[in-house]
Amino acid sequence: MPLSWSCVSACLLALSAAEPPEAVPAAETEPHAVGEIVILGRRGAARDVTLGAGEITQATSPSSRSVERDLLDAVGAGRLADALELTSGVSQQNNRGGFLDNFAIRGFLGTPDGGAEYYVDGFLANRGLAPPRDPATAERVEILKGPAGALFGDIDPAGRVNIVSKTPQFVRGGHVAATVGSFGLRRGELDFTGPLSDTLAARLVVADERSDGWRDHVDLHRRAVAPSLTWRATEALRLTYVGEFTVFDAPFDRGVPAVNGDALAIPRSRFFGEPGDGTTRFRNERHQLTGEYELSPDWRLTAGFARRTGDMHGFSSDQSRLVGRQLWRQRRERDYAVEDVSGRLELDGRVGAHHLNVGVKGYTLEYSEFLLRRNPTADAPHAISIDAPAYGGQALPLLPFTDNRETRRVTTFYAQDLWQATQRLSLLAGVRVDDYRQTVRNNRTGAVGRGEGSPVDYRLGARYQLTDALVAHASWGRSFLLNSGTGRTGQGFAPERGKGWELGLSGRWPGVDLGIALFDIEKRNILANDPVDASFLAPVGQLTSRGVEFDASFEVSAVWRVVVNYAWTDAKADDTAFASDAVLNVPEHSGGAFAVGTFERWKLTAGAAYVGDRAGALDGSGLILPSYWKAKAAVECALTPKIDLRLEVDNLFDEHYAQSSYSPVWIFPGAPRTVRASVKARL
């Protein structure tokens, strides 16, 4: 029996057999003060300091947002992208054939192939590669902005995303849900938690989704199983285990090409791969153990360990170039594997007016990339018509292309001090030292690239309480990030380096949170599409991003909550090797507004997101992805005290839009109008 289903069986048997102790009141909505991270929604589970942003970050990062479970449910978040729409300055990026959650924050993205790095419970969760997340396992999503948004010592002047997992509660509860919808969608969910004893609680989250897909010949099947246990060993010691087992199956899908510079010329449902290539499978497994020990009322020790393994394998026929009305294709076979082991230890406490935080963390990474491919030629183009695709074409036998194995050994030391200098003024200083060893071996040629170093980075911040309701803040920081892979010449890449500042004002009044932030960020050695050959990556000499962000949330009444955001982002690349100074998929203007109304037996949700014009290619073609509005709406009805019925529509007005692009022949269209109906029974 697979390990994941063994965990499922054990949790179900234990939960069903256990006699619950006397009920403990459910966690109440957690308030936040002006100048702190803003909570969007109502926090239903108490914050766990071992899984999310620490107290210093919570207290000094008012431009950051925590999107809570109830708001994720209200907007029907079925993908990570749905949660990120609720905050300013986040744009969608290339999704790697549908097998990647990818985004940019404040104009800065990860690699076009590997995507932006994100965290789960404070551990980097997609180093190397990882499949798209299933939101069923998430309690909240933290979008940590600017140098102040540090996470267990990690600094990024743009920002980071941390997904906090659902963990066991000592009150029995849960739900089962079934969903059907457009394009043959069938989805089931189970979320069950409760005490096994006075000191031990368990939780089990299971999700299974199938869809025929809105793209021709692109069906989907994804499964997620997440068992967890919490042990309150003593009043001072608490340990939590979280497991996660994910399988994601779908054809590899590169979208559609632009025709004569028009990114929307081709029907969005048209598939240009080869159905005979079959399904690509991505498997991911995580095991995580975190603990908290209260040394005294003022001092706390936290620790964590995580191990993740994953692999992806499959064939595809990817667009290579458009010749007349024929799309030449490149056939590929991918076989990628990753093993990532991480650990951390952190001491947090107070001495007088100083809040101190000291930690050590480290990780080892083994990442293998094996890729076979056959480029099209005039004699063997492996072509398909863009007007009337006829499938069944055969490419020539595949040839070796990439066979790399990357190894990393990284240890990080960090320390920070939040000093309450006066009743109104707080000052922050932090330092971080990374000691790294990186090796990239080309198994085809025997060439080995090595990198090592011990860079030192800093962050500084200040917060001043202007009035009881208004706070000004400023922060500055430097960052360091290792790059993976090799370029067109077979050489590895230098680390990415960044620096930037943020200034802002935040206000909090009864039922109102407002925040505005100005930022200026510069990074070097960011990987982008190689301007000579888009099959490879190349470092951009320098990328700068300046902008303004506005976020607000309102409790309009006891019934209505409204969340609005807007971002102006001026992102530019400075590298003469590139034909354009544009940054891929980053709009100058973006924003959104969402409203949730909660009545006695009804809940209504409506909103829209706006994304402005964006660069769709960096090859000098000048391809622009047009701006668009995407609206959604939902209505939920309590049929009984324990059974809810929900009807939701995404892309309400059936907008035809391009979600993201990698090149002029790899444009991923946005989904058409999608209707879903679900029934949920609370246990």
C-alpha positions as CSV (number, residue, x, y, z in Angstrom):
1,M,0.0,0.0,0.0
2,P,1.4,3.5,-0.9
3,L,2.7,5.5,2.0
4,S,0.1,8.3,1.4
5,W,-2.9,5.9,1.7
6,S,-1.3,4.3,4.8
7,C,-1.3,7.8,6.4
8,V,-4.9,8.3,5.3
9,S,-6.1,5.1,6.8
10,A,-4.2,5.6,10.1
11,C,-5.6,9.1,10.5
12,L,-9.2,8.1,9.7
13,L,-9.1,5.1,12.1
14,A,-7.6,7.2,14.8
15,L,-10.0,10.1,14.4
16,S,-13.1,7.9,14.3
17,A,-12.0,5.8,17.3
18,A,-10.9,8.6,19.6
19,E,-13.1,10.0,22.4
20,P,-12.8,13.7,22.3
21,P,-12.0,15.6,25.5
22,E,-14.1,18.5,26.7
23,A,-14.4,21.0,23.8
24,V,-12.1,24.0,23.6
25,P,-13.6,27.2,22.2
26,A,-12.7,27.8,18.6
27,A,-10.1,30.4,17.8
28,E,-11.6,33.9,17.5
29,T,-10.7,36.4,14.9
30,E,-7.2,37.5,15.5
31,P,-6.9,41.3,15.6
32,H,-4.0,43.3,14.2
33,A,-2.7,46.7,15.1
34,V,-1.9,49.6,12.7
35,G,1.6,49.0,11.2
36,E,1.3,45.3,11.3
37,I,0.6,42.7,8.5
38,V,-2.9,43.2,7.4
39,I,-5.3,40.2,7.8
40,L,-7.7,39.8,4.8
41,G,-10.6,37.8,6.0
42,R,-11.3,36.4,9.4
43,R,-8.6,34.3,11.0
44,G,-10.3,31.0,12.0
45,A,-7.2,29.2,13.3
46,A,-4.6,30.8,15.7
47,R,-1.3,31.8,14.1
48,D,1.5,29.2,14.5
49,V,4.8,30.9,14.8
50,T,6.6,27.8,13.6
51,L,4.9,27.9,10.2
52,G,4.6,31.6,9.2
53,A,6.0,35.1,9.4
54,G,7.5,35.7,12.8
55,E,6.5,38.4,15.3
56,I,9.1,40.9,14.1
57,T,7.9,40.6,10.5
58,Q,4.3,40.7,11.7
59,A,5.0,44.0,13.6
60,T,7.0,45.8,10.9
61,S,5.5,44.9,7.5
62,P,2.2,46.7,7.0
63,S,2.5,46.4,3.2
64,S,2.2,42.6,3.6
65,R,-1.1,40.7,3.5
66,S,-2.3,37.5,5.0
67,V,-5.2,36.1,3.0
68,E,-7.3,33.9,5.3
69,R,-9.2,30.7,4.6
70,D,-12.6,32.2,4.7
71,L,-11.7,34.7,2.0
72,L,-10.0,32.0,-0.1
73,D,-13.3,30.1,0.1
74,A,-15.4,33.2,-0.7
75,V,-13.5,33.9,-3.9
76,G,-13.4,30.3,-4.9
77,A,-9.6,30.0,-5.0
78,G,-8.9,26.9,-7.0
79,R,-5.3,27.9,-7.8
80,L,-2.6,29.9,-6.1
81,A,-3.1,32.6,-8.7
82,D,-6.7,33.2,-7.4
83,A,-5.3,34.1,-3.9
84,L,-2.6,36.4,-5.3
85,E,-5.3,38.4,-7.2
86,L,-6.4,39.8,-3.8
87,T,-3.2,41.8,-3.3
88,S,-1.4,44.5,-5.3
89,G,1.7,44.1,-7.5
90,V,1.5,40.4,-8.3
91,S,1.5,39.3,-12.0
92,Q,1.1,35.8,-13.5
93,Q,4.1,34.3,-15.4
94,N,4.8,31.4,-17.8
95,N,3.2,28.2,-16.3
96,R,5.6,25.8,-17.9
97,G,3.1,23.8,-19.9
98,G,0.5,23.9,-17.1
99,F,2.9,22.4,-14.5
100,L,4.0,25.4,-12.6
101,D,2.7,28.1,-10.2
102,N,4.6,31.1,-11.4
103,F,4.3,34.8,-10.6
104,A,6.2,38.1,-10.3
105,I,6.1,40.4,-7.3
106,R,6.8,44.1,-7.9
107,G,8.1,43.2,-11.4
108,F,10.5,40.5,-10.3
109,L,10.1,36.9,-11.3
110,G,11.9,33.7,-10.8
111,T,13.4,31.9,-13.8
112,P,11.0,31.5,-16.8
113,D,11.5,27.7,-16.4
114,G,11.7,27.2,-12.7
115,G,9.3,29.9,-11.7
116,A,9.2,32.2,-8.7
117,E,10.2,30.6,-5.4
118,Y,7.5,30.3,-2.8
119,Y,7.4,28.8,0.7
120,V,5.1,26.3,2.5
121,D,5.3,26.7,6.3
122,G,8.5,28.7,6.0
123,F,10.3,26.1,4.0
124,L,11.1,26.8,0.4
125,A,8.7,24.5,-1.4
126,N,9.6,24.6,-5.1
127,R,13.4,24.7,-5.1
128,G,14.3,22.8,-8.3
129,L,10.6,22.1,-9.3
130,A,7.2,21.5,-7.8
131,P,3.7,20.9,-9.2
132,P,0.8,23.4,-8.9
133,R,-0.5,23.8,-5.4
134,D,-4.0,22.6,-4.4
135,P,-5.4,25.3,-2.1
136,A,-7.4,22.7,-0.2
137,T,-4.4,22.1,2.0
138,A,-3.9,25.9,2.9
139,E,-5.1,27.7,6.0
140,R,-3.8,31.1,4.7
141,V,-1.5,32.6,2.1
142,E,1.0,35.2,3.3
143,I,2.2,37.8,0.7
144,L,5.3,39.3,2.4
145,K,6.3,42.5,0.7
146,G,9.6,44.4,0.6
147,P,12.7,44.1,2.8
148,A,10.5,44.1,5.9
149,G,8.7,41.0,4.8
150,A,11.5,38.6,6.0
151,L,10.7,35.0,6.6
152,F,13.0,33.0,8.9
153,G,15.8,35.3,7.9
154,D,15.2,35.2,4.2
155,I,15.2,38.7,2.6
156,D,13.9,39.8,-0.8
157,P,13.5,43.5,-1.6
158,A,10.5,42.6,-3.8
159,G,8.6,40.0,-1.7
160,R,7.9,36.4,-0.9
161,V,4.8,34.2,-0.8
162,N,4.4,31.7,2.2
163,I,1.5,29.2,2.2
164,V,0.6,28.2,5.7
165,S,-0.8,24.6,5.9
166,K,-3.9,23.5,7.7
167,T,-2.9,21.8,11.0
168,P,-4.8,19.8,13.6
169,Q,-7.3,21.5,16.0
170,F,-8.3,20.2,19.4
171,V,-12.0,20.8,18.5
172,R,-13.6,18.2,16.3
173,G,-14.7,19.5,12.9
174,G,-14.4,19.4,9.2
175,H,-16.3,19.0,6.0
176,V,-16.8,17.0,2.9
177,A,-17.5,18.7,-0.4
178,A,-18.4,17.7,-4.0
179,T,-18.1,20.0,-7.0
180,V,-19.1,19.7,-10.7
181,G,-18.7,22.3,-13.4
182,S,-17.9,23.3,-16.9
183,F,-15.7,21.2,-19.1
184,G,-16.4,18.0,-17.2
185,L,-15.1,19.2,-13.8
186,R,-15.5,16.7,-11.0
187,R,-13.9,17.4,-7.6
188,G,-14.2,15.9,-4.1
189,E,-12.7,17.2,-0.9
190,L,-12.4,15.9,2.7
191,D,-11.1,17.9,5.6
192,F,-11.4,16.3,9.0
193,T,-9.7,17.3,12.3
194,G,-10.1,16.5,16.0
195,P,-8.4,15.4,19.2
196,L,-7.1,11.9,19.7
197,S,-6.5,12.6,23.4
198,D,-6.0,15.5,25.7
199,T,-2.5,16.1,24.2
200,L,-2.7,14.7,20.6
201,A,-4.8,16.0,17.6
202,A,-4.9,14.9,14.0
203,R,-6.1,16.3,10.7
204,L,-6.6,14.8,7.3
205,V,-7.1,16.8,4.0
206,V,-7.9,14.9,0.8
207,A,-8.7,16.4,-2.6
208,D,-9.2,14.7,-5.9
209,E,-10.1,16.6,-9.1
210,R,-10.7,15.5,-12.7
211,S,-11.5,17.7,-15.7
212,D,-11.9,17.2,-19.4
213,G,-10.3,20.6,-19.8
214,W,-11.3,23.7,-21.7
215,R,-8.4,23.2,-24.1
216,D,-8.8,20.5,-26.8
217,H,-7.3,17.2,-25.7
218,V,-6.0,18.6,-22.4
219,D,-7.6,16.8,-19.5
220,L,-6.4,17.0,-15.9
221,H,-6.3,14.8,-12.9
222,R,-4.8,16.0,-9.6
223,R,-4.7,14.5,-6.2
224,A,-3.6,15.8,-2.8
225,V,-3.4,14.0,0.5
226,A,-2.2,15.9,3.6
227,P,-2.2,14.2,7.0
228,S,-1.0,16.0,10.1
229,L,-0.5,15.5,13.8
230,T,0.0,17.9,16.7
231,W,1.4,16.8,20.1
232,R,1.2,19.1,23.1
233,A,3.9,17.2,25.0
234,T,3.9,19.7,27.9
235,E,2.6,23.2,28.5
236,A,5.9,24.5,27.1
237,L,6.5,22.0,24.2
238,R,4.5,21.5,21.1
239,L,5.4,19.4,18.0
240,T,3.5,19.3,14.6
241,Y,4.0,17.0,11.7
242,V,2.6,17.8,8.3
243,G,2.7,15.5,5.3
244,E,1.7,16.1,1.7
245,F,1.4,13.7,-1.2
246,T,0.6,15.2,-4.6
247,V,0.1,13.7,-8.1
248,F,-0.6,16.0,-11.0
249,D,-1.4,14.4,-14.4
250,A,-2.1,16.4,-17.6
251,P,-0.8,16.7,-21.2
252,F,2.1,19.2,-21.5
253,D,0.5,22.3,-23.1
254,R,2.4,25.3,-24.4
255,G,-0.7,27.3,-25.4
256,V,-1.1,29.1,-28.7
257,P,1.1,31.2,-31.0
258,A,0.7,34.9,-31.9
259,V,-0.2,35.5,-35.5
260,N,1.0,38.8,-37.1
261,G,1.6,40.2,-33.6
262,D,-1.9,39.3,-32.4
263,A,-1.7,37.3,-29.2
264,L,-5.5,36.6,-29.4
265,A,-5.7,35.5,-33.1
266,I,-6.1,31.8,-32.4
267,P,-9.2,30.3,-30.7
268,R,-8.2,29.7,-27.0
269,S,-9.3,26.1,-27.0
270,R,-7.0,25.0,-29.9
271,F,-4.3,22.6,-28.9
272,F,-1.1,22.4,-30.9
273,G,0.6,19.5,-29.1
274,E,0.3,15.9,-30.0
275,P,-2.4,13.9,-28.1
276,G,-0.4,10.7,-28.8
277,D,2.4,12.1,-26.6
278,G,0.2,11.1,-23.6
279,T,0.1,12.5,-20.1
280,T,3.0,14.1,-18.2
281,R,3.0,13.1,-14.5
282,F,4.3,15.1,-11.6
283,R,4.7,13.5,-8.2
284,N,5.6,15.4,-5.1
285,E,6.0,14.3,-1.5
286,R,6.7,16.4,1.6
287,H,7.3,15.5,5.2
288,Q,7.7,18.3,7.8
289,L,8.2,18.4,11.5
290,T,8.2,21.7,13.5
291,G,8.3,22.4,17.2
292,E,8.0,25.2,19.6
293,Y,9.5,25.3,23.2
294,E,8.8,28.2,25.6
295,L,12.0,28.7,27.6
296,S,10.4,31.5,29.7
297,P,7.6,34.0,29.3
298,D,10.0,36.2,27.2
299,W,12.0,33.6,25.3
300,R,11.0,30.9,22.8
301,L,12.9,28.3,20.8
302,T,11.5,27.0,17.5
303,A,12.8,24.4,15.2
304,G,11.8,22.7,11.9
305,F,12.9,19.9,9.5
306,A,11.5,19.2,6.0
307,R,12.2,16.7,3.3
308,R,10.7,16.9,-0.2
309,T,11.1,14.6,-3.2
310,G,9.5,15.1,-6.6
311,D,9.8,13.9,-10.1
312,M,8.2,14.8,-13.5
313,H,8.2,12.7,-16.6
314,G,6.5,12.9,-20.0
315,F,6.6,13.6,-23.7
316,S,5.4,16.7,-25.6
317,S,5.4,18.3,-29.0
318,D,6.1,22.0,-28.3
319,Q,5.7,24.9,-30.8
320,S,9.1,26.0,-32.2
321,R,8.3,28.5,-35.0
322,L,5.5,29.7,-37.2
323,V,6.1,29.3,-40.9
324,G,3.2,30.7,-42.9
325,R,0.1,28.9,-41.4
326,Q,2.1,25.9,-40.3
327,L,3.5,25.6,-36.8
328,W,6.8,23.7,-36.7
329,R,7.1,21.7,-33.5
330,Q,10.0,20.4,-31.3
331,R,9.4,17.0,-29.7
332,R,10.7,16.5,-26.2
333,E,11.0,14.0,-23.4
334,R,11.5,15.3,-19.9
335,D,12.7,13.4,-16.8
336,Y,13.3,15.7,-13.8
337,A,13.9,14.7,-10.2
338,V,14.5,16.7,-7.0
339,E,15.4,15.9,-3.4
340,D,15.4,18.9,-1.0
341,V,16.2,18.5,2.7
342,S,16.0,21.6,5.0
343,G,16.3,22.4,8.7
344,R,16.2,25.4,10.9
345,L,16.6,26.5,14.6
346,E,15.6,29.9,15.9
347,L,15.7,31.7,19.2
348,D,13.3,34.5,19.8
349,G,13.0,36.8,22.9
350,R,13.0,40.1,24.5
351,V,15.6,42.1,26.6
352,G,14.2,45.4,27.8
353,A,13.1,47.4,24.7
354,H,14.8,45.0,22.3
355,H,13.1,42.1,20.5
356,L,15.9,39.8,19.4
357,N,15.8,37.0,16.9
358,V,18.7,34.7,16.1
359,G,18.7,31.6,13.8
360,V,20.6,29.1,11.8
361,K,19.2,27.2,8.9
362,G,20.5,25.0,6.0
363,Y,19.5,22.8,3.1
364,T,20.9,20.3,0.7
365,L,19.6,20.0,-2.8
366,E,20.0,17.3,-5.4
367,Y,18.3,18.3,-8.7
368,S,18.5,16.3,-12.0
369,E,17.4,17.5,-15.4
370,F,17.3,15.0,-18.3
371,L,15.9,16.3,-21.5
372,L,15.8,14.7,-25.0
373,R,14.6,16.7,-27.9
374,R,14.4,16.9,-31.7
375,N,14.4,20.3,-33.4
376,P,12.3,20.7,-36.5
377,T,13.9,21.2,-39.9
378,A,12.5,22.0,-43.4
379,D,12.8,18.2,-44.2
380,A,11.2,17.1,-40.9
381,P,9.2,20.1,-39.5
382,H,6.8,17.9,-37.3
383,A,4.3,20.6,-38.4
384,I,0.7,21.2,-37.6
385,S,-1.8,23.7,-39.2
386,I,-2.9,26.6,-37.0
387,D,-6.2,26.7,-38.8
388,A,-7.2,23.0,-38.8
389,P,-4.9,20.9,-36.6
390,A,-4.5,17.3,-37.8
391,Y,-2.9,15.1,-35.2
392,G,-0.8,12.0,-35.6
393,G,2.4,13.5,-36.9
394,Q,5.7,11.7,-36.2
395,A,9.0,13.4,-35.3
396,L,12.4,12.0,-35.9
397,P,14.0,10.0,-33.0
398,L,14.9,12.2,-30.0
399,L,18.5,13.3,-29.4
400,P,20.3,14.1,-26.1
401,F,20.1,17.7,-25.1
402,T,20.3,18.3,-21.4
403,D,21.6,15.9,-18.7
404,N,22.6,18.0,-15.7
405,R,22.8,17.2,-12.0
406,E,22.9,20.1,-9.5
407,T,24.1,19.8,-5.9
408,R,23.9,22.5,-3.3
409,R,25.0,22.7,0.3
410,V,23.9,25.9,2.0
411,T,24.1,27.1,5.7
412,T,22.7,30.4,6.7
413,F,23.1,32.4,9.9
414,Y,20.8,35.4,10.7
415,A,20.1,37.8,13.5
416,Q,17.8,40.7,13.8
417,D,16.8,43.3,16.5
418,L,13.6,45.3,16.8
419,W,14.3,48.1,19.1
420,Q,11.3,50.1,20.6
421,A,13.4,53.3,20.8
422,T,10.5,55.4,22.0
423,Q,6.8,54.9,22.5
424,R,6.2,55.9,18.9
425,L,9.5,54.9,17.1
426,S,10.7,51.4,16.3
427,L,14.0,50.6,14.6
428,L,15.0,47.3,13.0
429,A,18.3,45.9,11.9
430,G,19.1,42.5,10.5
431,V,22.1,40.6,9.1
432,R,22.3,37.4,7.2
433,V,25.3,35.3,6.2
434,D,25.0,32.5,3.6
435,D,27.8,29.9,3.2
436,Y,27.1,28.0,0.0
437,R,28.7,25.3,-2.2
438,Q,27.1,24.7,-5.6
439,T,28.0,22.2,-8.2
440,V,26.4,21.7,-11.7
441,R,27.6,18.7,-13.6
442,N,27.0,18.2,-17.3
443,N,26.7,14.4,-17.6
444,R,26.9,14.6,-21.4
445,T,30.2,16.4,-21.5
446,G,31.7,15.8,-18.1
447,A,32.0,19.6,-17.5
448,V,31.6,20.7,-13.9
449,G,30.7,24.2,-12.8
450,R,31.4,25.1,-9.2
451,G,30.5,28.1,-7.1
452,E,31.1,28.9,-3.5
453,G,31.0,31.9,-1.2
454,S,29.8,33.5,2.0
455,P,27.9,36.7,1.1
456,V,26.7,39.0,3.8
457,D,23.3,40.8,3.4
458,Y,21.5,43.4,5.6
459,R,18.2,44.9,6.2
460,L,17.2,48.1,8.0
461,G,13.8,49.4,8.9
462,A,12.0,52.0,10.9
463,R,8.4,52.5,11.9
464,Y,6.9,55.7,13.4
465,Q,3.4,56.0,14.9
466,L,2.1,59.4,13.6
467,T,-1.2,59.0,15.4
468,D,-3.1,56.2,17.0
469,A,-4.5,55.2,13.6
470,L,-1.6,56.1,11.2
471,V,1.9,54.7,10.9
472,A,4.8,55.6,8.6
473,H,7.4,52.9,7.7
474,A,10.6,52.6,5.8
475,S,12.9,49.7,5.0
476,W,16.0,48.8,2.9
477,G,17.6,45.5,2.2
478,R,20.0,43.4,0.1
479,S,19.3,39.9,-1.1
480,F,21.2,36.9,-2.5
481,L,19.8,33.9,-4.5
482,L,21.4,31.0,-6.2
483,N,20.5,30.3,-9.8
484,S,20.0,26.8,-11.2
485,G,20.9,25.3,-14.6
486,T,23.3,26.1,-17.5
487,G,23.1,28.5,-20.4
488,R,23.5,28.2,-24.1
489,T,27.3,27.8,-23.8
490,G,27.0,25.1,-21.1
491,Q,28.2,27.4,-18.3
492,G,26.4,27.8,-15.0
493,F,25.0,31.2,-13.8
494,A,26.3,33.6,-11.1
495,P,24.0,34.2,-8.1
496,E,21.2,36.8,-8.3
497,R,21.9,39.9,-6.2
498,G,19.3,42.5,-5.2
499,K,18.8,45.6,-3.2
500,G,15.9,48.0,-2.7
501,W,13.9,50.3,-0.4
502,E,10.3,50.8,0.5
503,L,8.5,53.8,2.0
504,G,4.9,53.7,3.1
505,L,1.9,54.8,5.2
506,S,-0.7,52.6,6.7
507,G,-3.8,53.4,8.5
508,R,-6.3,51.5,10.6
509,W,-9.7,52.7,11.8
510,P,-12.7,50.6,12.9
511,G,-13.5,48.4,10.0
512,V,-10.9,50.0,7.7
513,D,-7.3,49.1,6.7
514,L,-5.5,51.3,4.2
515,G,-1.9,51.1,3.0
516,I,0.2,52.8,0.3
517,A,3.8,51.9,-0.4
518,L,6.5,53.3,-2.8
519,F,9.4,51.0,-3.8
520,D,12.6,51.1,-5.8
521,I,14.4,47.8,-6.4
522,E,17.4,46.7,-8.4
523,K,18.5,43.2,-9.1
524,R,21.4,41.7,-11.2
525,N,21.8,38.3,-12.8
526,I,18.1,37.5,-13.0
527,L,17.5,34.7,-15.5
528,A,15.4,35.4,-18.6
529,N,14.8,33.9,-22.0
530,D,18.1,33.9,-24.0
531,P,17.7,36.6,-26.8
532,V,19.7,34.4,-29.2
533,D,17.9,31.1,-28.5
534,A,14.7,31.1,-26.4
535,S,15.3,27.4,-25.7
536,F,17.9,28.6,-23.1
537,L,18.1,31.0,-20.3
538,A,20.5,34.0,-19.9
539,P,21.2,36.4,-17.1
540,V,19.9,40.0,-17.4
541,G,22.7,42.5,-16.4
542,Q,20.3,44.6,-14.4
543,L,16.6,44.9,-13.8
544,T,15.0,47.8,-12.0
545,S,11.5,48.2,-10.8
546,R,9.9,51.3,-9.3
547,G,6.3,51.7,-8.3
548,V,3.4,52.5,-6.1
549,E,1.0,50.1,-4.5
550,F,-2.3,50.7,-2.8
551,D,-4.3,48.1,-0.7
552,A,-7.4,48.6,1.3
553,S,-10.0,46.4,3.1
554,F,-13.3,47.7,4.5
555,E,-15.9,46.3,6.8
556,V,-18.6,48.3,5.1
557,S,-21.2,47.0,7.5
558,A,-21.8,43.9,9.6
559,V,-22.7,42.2,6.3
560,W,-20.3,43.5,3.7
561,R,-16.5,43.2,3.4
562,V,-14.6,44.8,0.5
563,V,-11.0,44.3,-0.6
564,V,-9.4,46.6,-3.2
565,N,-5.9,46.9,-4.6
566,Y,-4.0,48.8,-7.3
567,A,-0.3,48.8,-8.5
568,W,1.7,51.0,-10.8
569,T,4.9,49.2,-11.7
570,D,7.7,50.6,-13.9
571,A,9.9,47.6,-14.5
572,K,12.8,47.7,-17.0
573,A,15.8,45.6,-18.0
574,D,19.2,47.2,-18.7
575,D,21.2,44.9,-20.8
576,T,22.4,45.6,-24.4
577,A,22.3,41.8,-25.2
578,F,18.5,42.0,-25.1
579,A,16.4,43.5,-27.9
580,S,14.0,45.1,-25.5
581,D,14.1,46.7,-22.0
582,A,10.6,45.2,-21.3
583,V,10.1,42.7,-18.5
584,L,8.0,39.7,-19.5
585,N,4.3,39.6,-18.4
586,V,4.6,42.5,-16.0
587,P,1.9,45.2,-16.5
588,E,2.3,48.8,-15.7
589,H,-1.1,49.0,-14.3
590,S,-3.1,46.3,-12.4
591,G,-5.7,46.1,-9.7
592,G,-8.8,44.5,-8.4
593,A,-11.8,44.8,-6.2
594,F,-13.8,42.0,-4.4
595,A,-16.8,42.2,-2.1
596,V,-18.2,39.5,0.2
597,G,-21.7,39.8,1.7
598,T,-22.6,37.5,4.5
599,F,-26.3,37.2,5.5
600,E,-28.2,34.9,7.7
601,R,-28.5,32.1,5.2
602,W,-26.8,33.5,2.2
603,K,-23.3,34.6,1.1
604,L,-22.7,36.7,-2.0
605,T,-19.3,37.3,-3.6
606,A,-18.5,39.5,-6.6
607,G,-15.4,41.1,-7.9
608,A,-13.0,41.7,-10.8
609,A,-9.3,41.9,-11.5
610,Y,-7.7,44.2,-14.1
611,V,-4.3,43.5,-15.8
612,G,-2.8,46.1,-18.2
613,D,-0.8,45.6,-21.4
614,R,2.3,43.5,-20.9
615,A,5.3,42.4,-22.9
616,G,4.8,39.0,-24.4
617,A,8.3,38.4,-25.7
618,L,11.9,39.6,-25.3
619,D,13.0,38.8,-28.9
620,G,12.5,42.2,-30.5
621,S,9.1,41.2,-32.0
622,G,7.4,43.8,-29.8
623,L,4.6,41.3,-28.9
624,I,2.1,42.8,-26.5
625,L,-0.4,40.9,-24.4
626,P,-3.5,43.1,-24.4
627,S,-5.1,44.4,-21.1
628,Y,-8.2,42.7,-19.8
629,W,-10.8,42.7,-17.0
630,K,-11.8,39.3,-15.5
631,A,-14.9,39.2,-13.3
632,K,-16.2,36.5,-11.0
633,A,-19.3,36.1,-8.9
634,A,-20.7,33.5,-6.5
635,V,-23.8,32.8,-4.3
636,E,-23.9,30.4,-1.4
637,C,-26.9,29.2,0.4
638,A,-27.3,27.3,3.7
639,L,-29.7,24.6,2.9
640,T,-29.6,23.3,6.5
641,P,-27.4,24.3,9.5
642,K,-24.8,21.9,8.2
643,I,-25.2,21.8,4.4
644,D,-24.3,24.6,2.0
645,L,-24.9,24.9,-1.7
646,R,-22.7,27.1,-3.8
647,L,-22.8,28.4,-7.4
648,E,-19.9,30.3,-8.8
649,V,-18.9,31.8,-12.2
650,D,-15.3,32.7,-13.1
651,N,-14.6,35.0,-16.1
652,L,-18.3,36.1,-15.8
653,F,-18.3,38.0,-19.1
654,D,-16.3,35.4,-21.0
655,E,-13.3,37.7,-21.7
656,H,-10.8,36.4,-24.3
657,Y,-7.4,37.2,-22.8
658,A,-3.8,36.0,-22.7
659,Q,-2.9,35.0,-19.2
660,S,0.9,34.9,-19.7
661,S,3.6,34.2,-22.3
662,Y,7.1,32.8,-22.7
663,S,7.7,33.7,-26.4
664,P,5.6,34.6,-29.5
665,V,4.7,30.9,-30.0
666,W,4.1,30.0,-26.3
667,I,1.2,32.1,-25.2
668,F,-1.1,30.6,-22.6
669,P,-4.7,31.9,-23.0
670,G,-7.0,32.5,-20.0
671,A,-9.9,30.2,-19.3
672,P,-13.3,31.0,-20.7
673,R,-16.4,31.4,-18.6
674,T,-16.4,28.6,-16.1
675,V,-19.4,27.6,-14.0
676,R,-19.1,25.4,-10.9
677,A,-21.7,24.1,-8.4
678,S,-20.7,22.5,-5.1
679,V,-22.3,21.1,-2.0
680,K,-20.5,21.1,1.3
681,A,-21.5,19.2,4.4
682,R,-19.9,20.2,7.7
683,L,-19.0,17.3,10.0
